[in-house]
Amino acid sequence: MEAKQKGGAAFPFQGREDRLGMRPLPPSAGMSLRDYFAAKALQGAIAGALADGSAMDQDSGELLAAVAYKLADAMLAERIK
C-alpha cells in the first residue's frame, strides 16, 4: 500500500538531542495514520467485546484486526472527501 493511502505519518519526529543534551535522538517517520486509526478502532472493539463478556480467542483476534483495518481504511477515505 502506498504511503498516501496510509494517510501519511501520525507521529513524525524530526530528531533532536535528548533531555540531557547528550545523545541525539534520530528522526522517525512515526506510525502511519492508517495504523493509528486501526489501533484506535481495535481498542474500542476489544473494550466492547470484554464489556459484554465475549470470549477472545485467536480467531476473534484475527477478525477484530481485519475489521479494525477496514474501519481505518473507511476513515482515511472519508478524510479525503
N, C-alpha and C positions, 0 to 999 in steps of 0.2 A: 504494500500500500504506500502511495506517495506521501511525503511529508505534509503536503497541502490537505490531503484527505484526512490526515490525522489531526488537523486543526492547529498545527504548529506546537511550539513548546508551551507547557503550562507553567513551569517554574525555571526559566533560564537564569543562569548565574554568570556574571561577567568575570568573576575571579578577583581576588584581592588577597592582601595579607591577612593572616588570622588575627584574632583579637590582641595577641601579644606582639604582633608585628614581626613574627619570627619566620613563619613558613608561608609561602604563597599558596593560596587555595586556587586550584586550576579552574578554568571556566567549565561550565557544564550546560549542555542543551536542556537539561531537565527532562521530565517525562512528557510524553505527548499529551495534548489536550484530550485526545480520544481515550488514552489510558486513564487520565484523571476522571473524566466523565464516567467511564466504566467502573472505576473503583467506587465512586460515589453511588452509582446505581446498585452495585453489588452489596455495598454496605447496607443500604436500605432494604434490599431483598433478603439478606441474611437476618437482619433485625426483625423483619416481618415474619419470616419463617420460624425463628426462635420464639417470638412472642406468641404465635398461635400454636406452639408445641409440635411443629412439624419436625420429623427426624431428618437429619442431614447425613447423607452418605456420598460415596464417590460419584454416583450417577447424578444426584441432585446438585452436587458442586459443579460438575461439568455443565449441566443445564443452566444453572444460575450464571455461570461465567459467560456462556453463549448469549443468554438474554441480556446480560449487562452490556456486552459489546454491541448488540443490536440497538439497545437504548442509546448508547453513546453515539452510534452512527446516526440515529434519528436526531439527536440533539445537535450534532455537527451540521446535518442537512438543514435543520430549522434555522440555525445561526446564520446561514448564508442567504436566506430568502430575503 
